[in-house]
């Protein structure tokens, strides 16, 4: 019997490529928040997949994108750092984007793909190309994309899949099993993340902001957990959470609160219900909203709200 394989796998791709959806699908549980809006993921999120022969420590990362604020710069830096830490890189692409370019006679790889390819070249790690959203793509346009990818970056394997449905995910696990080094497990078999419940609570609230608000509000919002009181958890099965939503402008605060507090109530109710499932107990959630002008634009602003750049 061969020794178990174990190592770090960085999930790298453009915003909305499906990295977080793929992480959740591999783990068979919701760890990373997802949204149809781009740039949902801001932090590196660690999830642990373990079976009899492999432990893959998956690093979900913010999408690689153009930088225009200090927040964007910090997000891309997290992706680069995850790639540096990884034993294997999964380059995840939205095939609806690349296949459309091939169908129109354009080079399949656009500027975003080229930026990711450059990062992968510099890292020098084994690369698995993950062709995501295959259920939405006509088969004849897949081969030109794969040929363009292989010509740009040496890849160890290419795996077509649908992160949403799970089709092809077992094949991806098989490729990772081949590439990860033989090594003892880094985490206990029942361990699935290193994220704290405080972090997950903030992420759930932020996901509801992405789901329920529009335009620039989700991207200008930060969620901090000011209190996470578990003193009644064992006896009464209840956790008390105080959270703050930080936005950049008074108008955004008005949108988040809504007429008569309606929007904030919707955000709070949706977050509370999901947190009760996540924490397996009743949740008393209080959310406040405050303005921190231009917090996304400077390192000082990031530190002031509690986001480490």
Long-range contacts (C-beta under 8 A, 24 or more apart in sequence): 2-53, 2-182, 3-182, 3-183, 3-184, 4-52, 4-53, 4-54, 4-55, 4-182, 4-183, 4-184, 4-185, 5-53, 5-54, 5-55, 5-177, 5-180, 5-181, 5-182, 5-183, 6-54, 6-55, 6-56, 6-57, 6-180, 6-181, 6-182, 6-183, 6-184, 6-185, 6-186, 7-56, 7-57, 7-86, 7-87, 7-88, 7-180, 7-181, 7-183, 8-57, 8-59, 8-85, 8-86, 8-87, 8-88, 9-56, 9-57, 9-58, 9-59, 9-86, 9-87, 9-88, 9-89, 9-90, 9-176, 9-180, 10-59, 10-61, 10-79, 10-82, 10-83, 10-85, 10-86, 10-88, 10-89, 10-90, 10-125, 11-58, 11-59, 11-60, 11-61, 11-90, 11-92, 12-61, 12-64, 12-79, 12-82, 12-83, 12-89, 12-90, 12-91, 12-92, 12-116, 12-119, 12-120, 13-63, 13-64, 13-91, 13-92, 13-93, 13-94, 13-116, 13-130, 14-63, 14-64, 14-65, 14-93, 14-94, 14-97, 14-112, 14-113, 14-116, 15-39, 15-40, 15-62, 15-63, 15-64, 15-65, 16-63, 16-94, 17-63, 17-92, 17-93, 17-94, 17-132, 18-92, 18-94, 18-132, 18-133, 18-163, 18-164, 19-60, 19-61, 19-63, 19-92, 20-45, 20-60, 21-163, 21-164, 22-90, 22-92, 22-130, 22-132, 22-161, 22-163, 22-169, 23-47, 23-58, 23-60, 25-163, 25-164, 25-166, 25-169, 26-56, 26-58, 26-169, 26-172, 26-173, 27-58, 27-192, 29-192, 30-278, 31-60, 31-192, 31-193, 31-195, 31-200, 32-60, 32-203, 33-203, 33-204, 33-206, 33-207, 33-210, 34-207, 35-207, 35-210, 35-211, 35-218, 37-210, 37-218, 38-63, 38-65, 39-63, 39-65, 39-72, 39-75, 39-219, 40-207, 40-210, 40-218, 41-75, 42-71, 42-75, 42-78, 42-307, 43-78, 43-199, 44-78, 44-79, 44-81, 44-82, 45-193, 45-195, 46-193, 46-194, 46-195, 47-192, 47-193, 48-186, 48-187, 48-191, 48-192, 48-193, 49-173, 50-185, 50-187, 50-189, 50-191, 51-173, 53-177, 54-173, 54-176, 54-177, 54-180, 55-185, 55-186, 55-187, 55-189, 56-173, 56-176, 56-180, 57-186, 57-187, 59-85, 59-86, 64-112, 64-115, 64-116, 64-119, 65-112, 69-296, 69-297, 70-296, 70-297, 70-298, 70-299, 70-301, 70-302, 70-309, 71-296, 71-297, 71-302, 71-307, 71-309, 72-296, 73-309, 74-302, 74-307, 74-308, 74-309, 77-309, 79-119, 80-119, 83-119, 83-120, 83-123, 83-125, 84-123, 86-123, 86-125, 87-125, 87-126, 87-179, 87-180, 87-181, 88-125, 88-126, 88-127, 88-128, 88-156, 88-176, 88-179, 88-180, 89-120, 89-123, 89-125, 89-126, 89-127, 89-128, 90-127, 90-128, 90-130, 90-172, 90-176, 91-116, 91-117, 91-120, 91-127, 91-128, 91-129, 91-130, 91-149, 91-153, 91-155, 92-130, 92-132, 92-163, 93-129, 93-130, 93-131, 93-132, 93-145, 93-149, 94-132, 94-133, 95-131, 95-132, 95-133, 95-134, 95-136, 95-137, 95-142, 95-145, 95-160, 96-133, 96-136, 96-137, 98-145, 98-148, 99-137, 99-138, 99-141, 99-142, 99-145, 100-141, 102-141, 102-144, 102-145, 102-148, 103-138, 103-141, 107-148, 108-144, 108-145, 108-148, 108-149, 109-148, 109-149, 109-152, 113-152, 114-152, 117-152, 117-153, 120-153, 121-153, 126-156, 126-179, 127-153, 127-154, 127-155, 127-156, 128-155, 128-156, 128-157, 128-158, 128-159, 128-172, 128-175, 128-176, 128-179, 129-155, 129-157, 129-158, 129-159, 130-159, 130-161, 130-172, 131-158, 131-159, 131-160, 131-161, 132-161, 132-162, 132-163, 133-162, 133-163, 133-164, 134-160, 134-161, 134-162, 134-167, 134-168, 135-162, 135-164, 135-165, 135-167, 197-228, 197-278, 197-279, 198-225, 198-228, 199-225, 200-278, 201-225, 201-228, 201-241, 201-243, 201-271, 201-275, 201-278, 201-279, 202-243, 204-271, 204-274, 204-275, 204-278, 205-243, 205-245, 205-267, 205-271, 205-287, 207-271, 208-266, 208-267, 208-270, 208-271, 208-274, 209-245, 209-256, 209-267, 211-270, 212-263, 212-266, 212-267, 212-270, 213-255, 213-256, 213-263, 216-252, 217-247, 217-252, 217-255, 217-256, 219-296, 220-247, 220-248, 220-249, 220-252, 220-296, 221-245, 221-246, 221-247, 221-252, 221-256, 222-246, 222-292, 222-295, 222-305, 222-306, 222-307, 224-305, 224-306, 233-281, 236-282, 237-281, 237-282, 238-281, 238-282, 238-283, 238-284, 239-279, 239-281, 239-282, 239-283, 239-284, 240-283, 240-284, 240-286, 241-275, 241-283, 241-284, 241-285, 241-286, 242-286, 242-287, 242-288, 243-285, 243-286, 243-287, 243-288, 244-287, 244-288, 244-289, 244-290, 245-287, 245-288, 245-289, 245-290, 246-289, 246-290, 246-291, 246-292, 246-295, 246-305, 247-289, 247-290, 247-291, 247-292, 248-291, 248-292, 248-293, 248-294, 248-295, 248-296, 249-291, 249-293, 250-291, 252-291, 253-289, 253-290, 253-291, 256-289, 257-289, 264-289
